[in-house]
């Protein structure tokens, strides 16, 4: 080993060798995660270990969100995970409420226009929960028909 210390060490050649094997341990593209991390003005350089751990943590989080949404959603009846399962989880589960803006409930354009009209007239938004469920079922049926 030409004067190199045995065992793992940081930086240089050892990190390069590890990164090749680590790529196989995550499904997410490390190059994309690096771009996202570098988009923060506070980040000047990214350690390979930090990149790998961020990728793995993100992957595990997405798996947890998907499995939780599947178990607690209506998709398991059809053996499928639906967008409405994800949005319902983001809205109802305290752990995932920070995703509520990213995963909003899907509504029909016509219903949104009606809500805007009510708002202009000074009426209250909401109180349409019974209609929401029926229209969501219709949306899912349309989504499944289109996907087939």
C-alpha positions in Angstrom: 0.0 0.0 0.0 3.0 2.3 -0.5 3.1 4.1 2.8 -0.7 4.6 3.2 -2.3 4.1 6.5 -4.6 1.1 6.6 -8.3 1.6 7.3 -10.8 4.3 6.2 -9.8 7.9 6.0 -11.5 11.0 4.8 -11.0 12.7 1.5 -8.9 11.8 -1.4 -8.7 8.3 -3.0 -10.6 6.5 -0.2 -13.7 8.7 -0.6 -13.7 8.2 -4.3 -13.6 4.5 -4.0 -16.4 4.5 -1.4 -18.6 6.7 -3.5 -18.7 4.2 -6.3 -20.0 1.5 -4.0 -22.3 3.9 -2.2 -24.0 4.9 -5.5 -25.5 1.4 -5.6 -26.9 1.7 -2.1 -29.2 4.6 -3.1 -31.8 4.9 -5.8 -31.8 8.7 -6.1 -29.2 10.3 -8.4 -26.4 11.8 -6.3 -25.7 14.4 -9.0 -29.2 15.9 -8.7 -29.0 15.9 -4.9 -25.7 17.7 -5.1 -27.3 20.4 -7.4 -30.1 20.9 -4.9 -27.8 21.1 -2.0 -25.5 23.6 -3.8 -28.5 25.8 -4.6 -28.4 26.9 -1.0 -26.3 30.1 -0.6 -24.8 28.8 2.7 -23.3 25.7 1.1 -19.9 26.1 -0.4 -18.7 22.5 -0.6 -20.3 19.1 -0.1 -18.6 16.2 1.6 -19.2 12.8 -0.2 -20.4 11.3 3.1 -22.9 14.1 3.6 -24.2 13.7 0.1 -24.7 10.0 0.5 -26.4 10.3 3.8 -28.7 13.0 2.5 -29.6 10.8 -0.4 -30.3 7.8 1.8 -32.3 9.8 4.3 -34.4 11.3 1.5 -35.0 7.9 0.0 -36.1 6.5 3.4 -38.3 9.5 4.0 -40.1 9.0 0.7 -40.5 5.3 1.4 -42.0 6.0 4.8 -44.4 8.7 3.3 -45.5 6.3 0.6 -46.0 3.3 2.9 -47.8 5.4 5.5 -50.1 6.9 2.9 -50.8 3.5 1.4 -51.7 2.0 4.8 -53.9 4.8 5.8 -55.4 5.7 2.5 -58.1 4.3 0.2 -55.6 3.1 -2.4 -55.0 -0.2 -0.7 -58.5 -1.2 -1.7 -57.3 -1.0 -5.4 -53.8 -2.1 -4.5 -52.5 1.3 -5.6 -51.1 4.5 -4.0 -53.0 7.5 -5.3 -52.2 11.2 -5.2 -55.3 11.8 -2.9 -53.8 9.3 -0.4 -50.6 11.4 -0.3 -52.4 14.7 0.0 -54.7 13.3 2.7 -51.7 12.2 4.6 -50.0 15.6 4.3 -53.2 17.2 5.5 -54.2 14.9 8.4 -50.9 13.5 9.8 -49.0 16.0 12.0 -45.7 14.5 11.0 -46.3 15.3 7.3 -48.2 18.6 7.6 -45.2 20.5 6.4 -45.9 19.0 3.0 -49.5 20.3 2.8 -48.5 23.2 0.5 -46.6 20.8 -1.8 -49.3 18.1 -1.9 -52.6 20.1 -2.0 -55.9 18.3 -2.3 -56.9 18.0 -6.0 -60.1 19.8 -6.9 -61.9 20.2 -10.2 -61.5 23.5 -12.0 -65.2 24.1 -12.0 -65.3 23.7 -8.3 -62.4 26.2 -7.9 -64.2 28.7 -10.0 -67.3 28.4 -7.8 -65.1 28.9 -4.8 -63.7 32.1 -6.3 -67.2 33.4 -7.1 -68.3 32.7 -3.5 -65.2 34.5 -2.3 -66.0 37.6 -4.5 -69.5 37.6 -3.1 -68.1 37.4 0.5 -69.3 33.9 1.1 -67.4 31.4 3.1 -65.1 28.8 1.5 -65.5 25.2 2.5 -68.6 23.4 3.8 -68.5 21.2 0.7 -67.0 18.2 2.3 -69.7 15.8 1.1 -69.3 16.9 -2.5 -65.5 16.7 -2.2 -65.6 12.9 -1.6 -67.9 12.3 -4.5 -65.8 14.4 -6.9 -62.6 12.9 -5.7 -64.0 9.4 -6.5 -64.9 10.7 -10.0 -61.4 12.2 -10.4 -59.8 8.9 -9.5 -62.1 7.0 -11.8 -61.1 9.3 -14.7 -57.4 9.1 -13.7 -57.6 5.3 -13.8 -59.4 5.3 -17.1 -56.8 7.6 -18.7 -53.9 5.5 -17.2 -55.3 2.3 -18.7 
